[in-house]
Amino acid sequence: MDYRVLIVDDEKELTDSLSEILADEGYVTLCASDPFEAMPLLERERVDLVVLDIRMPGMGGIDLLKLMR
C-alpha cells in the first residue's frame, strides 16, 4: 500500500527536502505552500498523514487542522 503524505509549509526548500526524503522511503508526497492550497488537495485526495507548519501567513497549521477535523 502506498502511504500518502501531505506537506504544508510556506518554505519551499523545506517542503522540497522533506518530500524528497519521504519519497526515497517509499511514501507518495503531496505538497502545498499554504492551507488555502492544501484544502482542495484534502478534499480530492486520500491522505494518510499531514505535516503542517504551525506559523504561515494568512492561516496557520492549527487553523487548518481545525478545518480538517
N, CA, C and O atoms as a Tinker XYZ file with bonds, in Angstrom:
   276  protein
     1  N      0.838000   -1.188000    0.000000    73     2
     2  CA     0.000000    0.000000    0.000000    64     1     3
     3  C      0.877000    1.244000    0.000000    63     2     4     5
     4  O      1.860000    1.328000    0.737000    81     3
     5  N      0.512000    2.196000   -0.827000    73     3     6
     6  CA     1.246000    3.455000   -0.866000    64     5     7
     7  C      0.652000    4.426000    0.147000    63     6     8     9
     8  O     -0.509000    4.820000    0.040000    81     7
     9  N      1.461000    4.805000    1.125000    73     7    10
    10  CA     1.016000    5.790000    2.097000    64     9    11
    11  C      1.248000    7.174000    1.523000    63    10    12    13
    12  O      2.299000    7.451000    0.945000    81    11
    13  N      0.245000    8.050000    1.689000    73    11    14
    14  CA     0.279000    9.383000    1.103000    64    13    15
    15  C      0.430000   10.424000    2.205000    63    14    16    17
    16  O     -0.313000   10.431000    3.187000    81    15
    17  N      1.412000   11.302000    2.017000    73    15    18
    18  CA     1.721000   12.337000    2.995000    64    17    19
    19  C      1.535000   13.702000    2.339000    63    18    20    21
    20  O      2.092000   13.969000    1.274000    81    19
    21  N      0.753000   14.556000    2.980000    73    19    22
    22  CA     0.603000   15.934000    2.536000    64    21    23
    23  C      1.489000   16.813000    3.405000    63    22    24    25
    24  O      1.386000   16.789000    4.631000    81    23
    25  N      2.354000   17.585000    2.772000    73    23    26
    26  CA     3.254000   18.500000    3.465000    64    25    27
    27  C      2.766000   19.915000    3.176000    63    26    28    29
    28  O      2.632000   20.308000    2.017000    81    27
    29  N      2.500000   20.678000    4.237000    73    27    30
    30  CA     2.031000   22.049000    4.081000    64    29    31
    31  C      3.004000   22.978000    4.796000    63    30    32    33
    32  O      3.091000   22.979000    6.024000    81    31
    33  N      3.728000   23.762000    4.019000    73    31    34
    34  CA     4.720000   24.680000    4.574000    64    33    35
    35  C      4.972000   25.791000    3.581000    63    34    36    37
    36  O      4.999000   25.554000    2.373000    81    35
    37  N      5.156000   27.005000    4.080000    73    35    38
    38  CA     5.397000   28.139000    3.200000    64    37    39
    39  C      6.867000   28.281000    2.799000    63    38    40    41
    40  O      7.206000   29.165000    2.013000    81    39
    41  N      7.739000   27.426000    3.325000    73    39    42
    42  CA     9.157000   27.445000    2.942000    64    41    43
    43  C      9.399000   26.324000    1.930000    63    42    44    45
    44  O      9.490000   25.151000    2.292000    81    43
    45  N      9.502000   26.706000    0.663000    73    43    46
    46  CA     9.602000   25.739000   -0.430000    64    45    47
    47  C     10.796000   24.797000   -0.265000    63    46    48    49
    48  O     10.683000   23.604000   -0.545000    81    47
    49  N     11.916000   25.312000    0.179000    73    47    50
    50  CA    13.104000   24.470000    0.330000    64    49    51
    51  C     12.866000   23.353000    1.345000    63    50    52    53
    52  O     13.291000   22.216000    1.138000    81    51
    53  N     12.192000   23.680000    2.427000    73    51    54
    54  CA    11.881000   22.682000    3.455000    64    53    55
    55  C     10.896000   21.651000    2.914000    63    54    56    57
    56  O     11.066000   20.448000    3.109000    81    55
    57  N      9.871000   22.138000    2.236000    73    55    58
    58  CA     8.873000   21.241000    1.656000    64    57    59
    59  C      9.517000   20.297000    0.648000    63    58    60    61
    60  O      9.250000   19.095000    0.659000    81    59
    61  N     10.365000   20.840000   -0.222000    73    59    62
    62  CA    11.038000   20.015000   -1.226000    64    61    63
    63  C     11.943000   18.968000   -0.581000    63    62    64    65
    64  O     11.955000   17.810000   -0.997000    81    63
    65  N     12.701000   19.380000    0.436000    73    63    66
    66  CA    13.611000   18.449000    1.111000    64    65    67
    67  C     12.855000   17.316000    1.800000    63    66    68    69
    68  O     13.207000   16.146000    1.658000    81    67
    69  N     11.816000   17.676000    2.546000    73    67    70
    70  CA    11.031000   16.661000    3.251000    64    69    71
    71  C     10.338000   15.735000    2.262000    63    70    72    73
    72  O     10.269000   14.526000    2.484000    81    71
    73  N      9.834000   16.290000    1.187000    73    71    74
    74  CA     9.178000   15.489000    0.159000    64    73    75
    75  C     10.159000   14.485000   -0.448000    63    74    76    77
    76  O      9.814000   13.322000   -0.654000    81    75
    77  N     11.365000   14.932000   -0.729000    73    75    78
    78  CA    12.384000   14.049000   -1.309000    64    77    79
    79  C     12.762000   12.921000   -0.342000    63    78    80    81
    80  O     12.897000   11.768000   -0.749000    81    79
    81  N     12.930000   13.259000    0.925000    73    79    82
    82  CA    13.291000   12.254000    1.935000    64    81    83
    83  C     12.184000   11.205000    2.042000    63    82    84    85
    84  O     12.459000   10.005000    2.052000    81    83
    85  N     10.938000   11.662000    2.121000    73    83    86
    86  CA     9.825000   10.725000    2.249000    64    85    87
    87  C      9.641000    9.885000    0.990000    63    86    88    89
    88  O      9.339000    8.695000    1.078000    81    87
    89  N      9.819000   10.493000   -0.171000    73    87    90
    90  CA     9.710000    9.742000   -1.428000    64    89    91
    91  C     10.780000    8.664000   -1.512000    63    90    92    93
    92  O     10.521000    7.562000   -1.995000    81    91
    93  N     11.981000    8.982000   -1.042000    73    91    94
    94  CA    13.059000    7.982000   -1.029000    64    93    95
    95  C     12.721000    6.793000   -0.133000    63    94    96    97
    96  O     13.216000    5.688000   -0.351000    81    95
    97  N     11.875000    7.022000    0.875000    73    95    98
    98  CA    11.454000    5.956000    1.790000    64    97    99
    99  C     10.202000    5.235000    1.294000    63    98   100   101
   100  O      9.702000    4.326000    1.957000    81    99
   101  N      9.697000    5.641000    0.127000    73    99   102
   102  CA     8.571000    4.943000   -0.467000    64   101   103
   103  C      7.207000    5.587000   -0.291000    63   102   104   105
   104  O      6.198000    5.019000   -0.710000    81   103
   105  N      7.161000    6.759000    0.319000    73   103   106
   106  CA     5.893000    7.454000    0.506000    64   105   107
   107  C      5.544000    8.272000   -0.735000    63   106   108   109
   108  O      6.426000    8.774000   -1.430000    81   107
   109  N      4.252000    8.397000   -0.999000    73   107   110
   110  CA     3.765000    9.302000   -2.030000    64   109   111
   111  C      3.552000   10.639000   -1.344000    63   110   112   113
   112  O      2.865000   10.707000   -0.325000    81   111
   113  N      4.130000   11.705000   -1.885000    73   111   114
   114  CA     4.021000   13.001000   -1.231000    64   113   115
   115  C      3.245000   13.990000   -2.085000    63   114   116   117
   116  O      3.355000   14.013000   -3.311000    81   115
   117  N      2.465000   14.798000   -1.403000    73   115   118
   118  CA     1.761000   15.930000   -1.989000    64   117   119
   119  C      2.217000   17.155000   -1.214000    63   118   120   121
   120  O      2.421000   17.083000   -0.002000    81   119
   121  N      2.378000   18.270000   -1.896000    73   119   122
   122  CA     2.875000   19.468000   -1.229000    64   121   123
   123  C      1.963000   20.649000   -1.497000    63   122   124   125
   124  O      1.387000   20.783000   -2.576000    81   123
   125  N      1.843000   21.510000   -0.481000    73   123   126
   126  CA     1.103000   22.750000   -0.611000    64   125   127
   127  C      1.895000   23.839000    0.109000    63   126   128   129
   128  O      2.517000   23.591000    1.142000    81   127
   129  N      1.863000   25.039000   -0.449000    73   127   130
   130  CA     2.631000   26.137000    0.132000    64   129   131
   131  C      1.861000   26.900000    1.207000    63   130   132   133
   132  O      2.439000   27.715000    1.927000    81   131
   133  N      0.556000   26.637000    1.318000    73   131   134
   134  CA    -0.248000   27.266000    2.375000    64   133   135
   135  C     -1.541000   26.462000    2.557000    63   134   136   137
   136  O     -1.866000   25.610000    1.730000    81   135
   137  N     -2.271000   26.732000    3.633000    73   135   138
   138  CA    -3.506000   25.991000    3.883000    64   137   139
   139  C     -4.559000   26.139000    2.786000    63   138   140   141
   140  O     -5.334000   25.217000    2.536000    81   139
   141  N     -4.584000   27.298000    2.137000    73   139   142
   142  CA    -5.573000   27.515000    1.077000    64   141   143
   143  C     -5.299000   26.609000   -0.130000    63   142   144   145
   144  O     -6.231000   26.186000   -0.814000    81   143
   145  N     -4.048000   26.319000   -0.384000    73   143   146
   146  CA    -3.680000   25.382000   -1.445000    64   145   147
   147  C     -3.900000   23.938000   -0.987000    63   146   148   149
   148  O     -4.182000   23.062000   -1.805000    81   147
   149  N     -3.772000   23.693000    0.306000    73   147   150
   150  CA    -3.910000   22.344000    0.851000    64   149   151
   151  C     -5.361000   21.874000    0.894000    63   150   152   153
   152  O     -5.631000   20.688000    0.700000    81   151
   153  N     -6.293000   22.785000    1.144000    73   151   154
   154  CA    -7.693000   22.386000    1.321000    64   153   155
   155  C     -8.264000   21.628000    0.115000    63   154   156   157
   156  O     -8.885000   20.583000    0.313000    81   155
   157  N     -8.084000   22.101000   -1.120000    73   155   158
   158  CA    -8.598000   21.315000   -2.254000    64   157   159
   159  C     -7.925000   19.945000   -2.381000    63   158   160   161
   160  O     -8.563000   18.972000   -2.780000    81   159
   161  N     -6.639000   19.873000   -2.040000    73   159   162
   162  CA    -5.957000   18.579000   -2.070000    64   161   163
   163  C     -6.587000   17.620000   -1.075000    63   162   164   165
   164  O     -6.782000   16.442000   -1.374000    81   163
   165  N     -6.904000   18.128000    0.112000    73   163   166
   166  CA    -7.515000   17.283000    1.137000    64   165   167
   167  C     -8.913000   16.821000    0.728000    63   166   168   169
   168  O     -9.349000   15.738000    1.119000    81   167
   169  N     -9.607000   17.630000   -0.050000    73   167   170
   170  CA   -10.954000   17.264000   -0.483000    64   169   171
   171  C    -10.947000   16.191000   -1.564000    63   170   172   173
   172  O    -11.868000   15.376000   -1.624000    81   171
   173  N     -9.923000   16.174000   -2.421000    73   171   174
   174  CA    -9.948000   15.244000   -3.549000    64   173   175
   175  C     -8.964000   14.082000   -3.435000    63   174   176   177
   176  O     -9.062000   13.120000   -4.197000    81   175
   177  N     -8.032000   14.150000   -2.510000    73   175   178
   178  CA    -7.016000   13.108000   -2.384000    64   177   179
   179  C     -7.170000   12.362000   -1.058000    63   178   180   181
   180  O     -7.552000   12.938000   -0.039000    81   179
   181  N     -6.866000   11.084000   -1.102000    73   179   182
   182  CA    -6.781000   10.303000    0.139000    64   181   183
   183  C     -5.401000   10.573000    0.728000    63   182   184   185
   184  O     -4.381000   10.370000    0.069000    81   183
   185  N     -5.383000   11.031000    1.970000    73   183   186
   186  CA    -4.119000   11.376000    2.628000    64   185   187
   187  C     -4.057000   10.623000    3.946000    63   186   188   189
   188  O     -5.015000   10.622000    4.719000    81   187
   189  N     -2.918000    9.980000    4.196000    73   187   190
   190  CA    -2.743000    9.210000    5.432000    64   189   191
   191  C     -2.116000   10.027000    6.550000    63   190   192   193
   192  O     -2.344000    9.759000    7.730000    81   191
   193  N     -1.324000   11.029000    6.173000    73   191   194
   194  CA    -0.603000   11.836000    7.163000    64   193   195
   195  C     -0.460000   13.239000    6.616000    63   194   196   197
   196  O     -0.225000   13.429000    5.423000    81   195
   197  N     -0.604000   14.236000    7.502000    73   195   198
   198  CA    -0.391000   15.629000    7.117000    64   197   199
   199  C      0.695000   16.199000    8.014000    63   198   200   201
   200  O      0.621000   16.089000    9.238000    81   199
   201  N      1.703000   16.807000    7.402000    73   199   202
   202  CA     2.762000   17.505000    8.131000    64   201   203
   203  C      2.502000   18.991000    7.931000    63   202   204   205
   204  O      2.541000   19.490000    6.807000    81   203
   205  N      2.235000   19.698000    9.032000    73   203   206
   206  CA     1.829000   21.099000    8.959000    64   205   207
   207  C      2.841000   22.021000    9.620000    63   206   208   209
   208  O      3.359000   21.735000   10.700000    81   207
   209  N      3.110000   23.134000    8.947000    73   207   210
   210  CA     3.834000   24.237000    9.575000    64   209   211
   211  C      2.819000   24.952000   10.460000    63   210   212   213
   212  O      1.690000   25.186000   10.030000    81   211
   213  N      3.191000   25.298000   11.664000    73   211   214
   214  CA     2.271000   25.949000   12.588000    64   213   215
   215  C      2.042000   27.405000   12.198000    63   214   216   217
   216  O      0.912000   27.891000   12.215000    81   215
   217  N      3.135000   28.100000   11.842000    73   215   218
   218  CA     3.040000   29.528000   11.526000    64   217   219
   219  C      3.226000   29.759000   10.038000    63   218   220   221
   220  O      4.303000   29.542000    9.482000    81   219
   221  N      2.139000   30.208000    9.404000    73   219   222
   222  CA     2.181000   30.570000    7.991000    64   221   223
   223  C      1.340000   31.833000    7.820000    63   222   224   225
   224  O      0.393000   32.053000    8.576000    81   223
   225  N      1.676000   32.658000    6.840000    73   223   226
   226  CA     0.879000   33.869000    6.618000    64   225   227
   227  C     -0.564000   33.539000    6.232000    63   226   228   229
   228  O     -0.811000   32.581000    5.499000    81   227
   229  N     -1.493000   34.315000    6.717000    73   227   230
   230  CA    -2.897000   34.134000    6.350000    64   229   231
   231  C     -3.637000   33.155000    7.236000    63   230   232   233
   232  O     -4.592000   33.525000    7.919000    81   231
   233  N     -3.203000   31.916000    7.228000    73   231   234
   234  CA    -3.821000   30.871000    8.038000    64   233   235
   235  C     -2.722000   29.914000    8.482000    63   234   236   237
   236  O     -1.932000   29.450000    7.660000    81   235
   237  N     -2.670000   29.622000    9.756000    73   235   238
   238  CA    -1.649000   28.731000   10.282000    64   237   239
   239  C     -2.081000   27.275000   10.265000    63   238   240   241
   240  O     -3.226000   26.951000    9.948000    81   239
   241  N     -1.152000   26.416000   10.607000    73   239   242
   242  CA    -1.407000   24.989000   10.610000    64   241   243
   243  C     -2.480000   24.553000   11.592000    63   242   244   245
   244  O     -3.239000   23.627000   11.305000    81   243
   245  N     -2.555000   25.208000   12.751000    73   243   246
   246  CA    -3.576000   24.862000   13.739000    64   245   247
   247  C     -4.965000   25.159000   13.188000    63   246   248   249
   248  O     -5.903000   24.391000   13.401000    81   247
   249  N     -5.091000   26.286000   12.472000    73   247   250
   250  CA    -6.386000   26.627000   11.871000    64   249   251
   251  C     -6.786000   25.594000   10.820000    63   250   252   253
   252  O     -7.949000   25.197000   10.751000    81   251
   253  N     -5.825000   25.158000   10.002000    73   251   254
   254  CA    -6.119000   24.131000    9.006000    64   253   255
   255  C     -6.501000   22.823000    9.686000    63   254   256   257
   256  O     -7.421000   22.136000    9.242000    81   255
   257  N     -5.805000   22.479000   10.748000    73   255   258
   258  CA    -6.120000   21.265000   11.493000    64   257   259
   259  C     -7.563000   21.294000   11.993000    63   258   260   261
   260  O     -8.263000   20.283000   11.926000    81   259
   261  N     -8.004000   22.430000   12.488000    73   259   262
   262  CA    -9.376000   22.570000   12.963000    64   261   263
   263  C    -10.362000   22.355000   11.818000    63   262   264   265
   264  O    -11.388000   21.701000   12.005000    81   263
   265  N    -10.065000   22.897000   10.633000    73   263   266
   266  CA   -10.935000   22.703000    9.473000    64   265   267
   267  C    -10.953000   21.245000    9.030000    63   266   268   269
   268  O    -11.988000   20.743000    8.591000    81   267
   269  N     -9.822000   20.565000    9.139000    73   267   270
   270  CA    -9.732000   19.169000    8.720000    64   269   271
   271  C    -10.587000   18.273000    9.608000    63   270   272   273
   272  O    -11.147000   17.287000    9.128000    81   271
   273  N    -10.693000   18.589000   10.858000    73   271   274
   274  CA   -11.455000   17.760000   11.800000    64   273   275
   275  C    -12.894000   17.815000   11.448000    63   274   276
   276  O    -13.716000   17.186000   12.114000    81   275
